[in-house]
């Protein structure tokens, strides 16, 4: 029984490690497509600040990511503006927010043919969703 549990835990640990490496690769590539340094995409907290800059969002919106309950809505706004910047529609936003599909959406965005384009200035009336 202990051997089986150990093997399961080792398999889960390996899956988590692969997930982190793939996520780092996707973020690195997304940031380079946006004209930034790749390493900026893998540094926690700093990547949200840099992303707010190239998505033309106020810096204070990064603070919303740290407020429980509000952070879920802030993530939706960040992901939607990121998808808009790469010319994708709301279905890509939905795929980028759902935990089971978001890794695939970000990998497709990072390594696909999507190009980073200009995005409109953040508008408080629509909270940047337009």
C-alpha positions in Angstrom: 0.0 0.0 0.0 2.8 2.4 0.9 4.6 1.6 -2.4 1.4 2.4 -4.4 0.9 5.7 -2.5 4.5 6.6 -3.2 4.2 5.9 -6.9 1.0 8.0 -7.1 2.6 10.9 -5.3 5.7 10.7 -7.5 3.4 10.7 -10.6 1.5 13.7 -9.4 4.8 15.5 -8.6 6.1 14.8 -12.1 2.8 16.1 -13.6 3.1 19.3 -11.6 6.7 19.8 -12.6 5.8 19.3 -16.3 2.9 21.7 -15.9 5.2 24.4 -14.4 7.8 24.0 -17.2 5.1 24.2 -19.9 3.5 27.3 -18.2 6.9 29.0 -18.0 7.6 28.3 -21.7 4.2 29.7 -22.7 4.6 32.8 -20.6 8.1 33.4 -21.9 6.9 33.1 -25.5 3.8 35.3 -24.9 5.9 38.1 -23.4 8.5 38.0 -26.2 5.6 38.2 -28.7 4.4 41.3 -26.9 7.8 42.9 -27.3 9.0 42.3 -23.7 11.9 40.2 -22.3 10.9 36.6 -21.9 12.1 36.3 -18.3 9.6 39.0 -17.3 6.8 36.5 -17.9 8.1 33.9 -15.4 8.8 36.2 -12.4 5.8 36.1 -10.0 4.0 39.4 -9.3 6.4 41.3 -11.6 4.8 39.5 -14.6 1.4 40.9 -13.7 2.8 44.4 -13.4 4.5 44.1 -16.8 1.4 42.6 -18.4 -0.7 45.5 -17.1 1.8 47.8 -18.9 1.6 46.1 -22.3 -2.2 45.6 -22.0 -2.5 49.3 -21.3 -4.2 48.9 -17.9 -3.7 51.1 -14.9 -1.1 49.7 -12.4 -3.7 49.6 -9.6 -5.5 46.8 -11.5 -2.6 44.5 -10.5 -3.6 45.1 -6.8 -7.1 43.7 -7.6 -5.4 40.3 -8.1 -4.6 40.2 -4.4 -8.2 40.8 -3.1 -10.1 37.6 -2.5 -13.2 37.3 -4.5 -12.3 40.3 -6.7 -9.2 38.5 -8.0 -11.3 36.1 -10.0 -12.9 39.0 -11.9 -9.6 40.7 -12.3 -8.1 37.6 -13.9 -11.0 37.4 -16.3 -10.3 41.1 -17.3 -6.6 40.4 -17.7 -7.1 37.3 -19.8 -9.7 38.9 -22.0 -7.5 41.9 -22.7 -4.6 39.5 -23.4 -6.7 37.6 -25.9 -7.9 40.8 -27.5 -4.4 42.0 -27.9 -3.6 38.8 -29.8 -6.7 39.2 -31.9 -8.7 36.5 -30.3 -12.4 36.5 -29.4 -14.4 35.8 -26.2 -14.3 32.1 -26.7 -10.5 32.2 -26.3 -11.1 34.2 -23.1 -13.4 31.5 -21.8 -10.8 28.8 -22.6 -8.1 30.9 -21.0 -10.1 31.2 -17.7 -11.3 27.6 -17.3 -8.6 25.8 -15.3 -8.6 22.6 -17.4 -8.4 24.4 -20.7 -6.3 27.4 -19.9 -2.9 25.6 -20.4 -3.9 24.6 -23.9 -5.3 28.0 -24.7 -2.1 29.8 -23.6 0.1 27.2 -25.4 -1.8 27.7 -28.6 -1.6 31.5 -28.2 2.1 31.4 -27.4 3.2 29.0 -30.1 0.5 29.5 -32.7 0.5 32.2 -35.4 -1.3 34.9 -33.3 0.6 38.2 -33.3 0.5 40.8 -30.7 -1.3 44.0 -31.8 -2.2 47.3 -30.3 -5.0 47.3 -27.8 -7.2 50.2 -26.9 -6.7 52.3 -23.7 -8.3 50.9 -20.6 -11.8 52.3 -20.1 -13.2 52.5 -16.6 -16.8 52.6 -18.0 -16.4 49.1 -19.5 -13.6 48.0 -17.2 -11.5 47.3 -20.3 -13.8 44.6 -21.6 -14.6 46.4 -24.9 
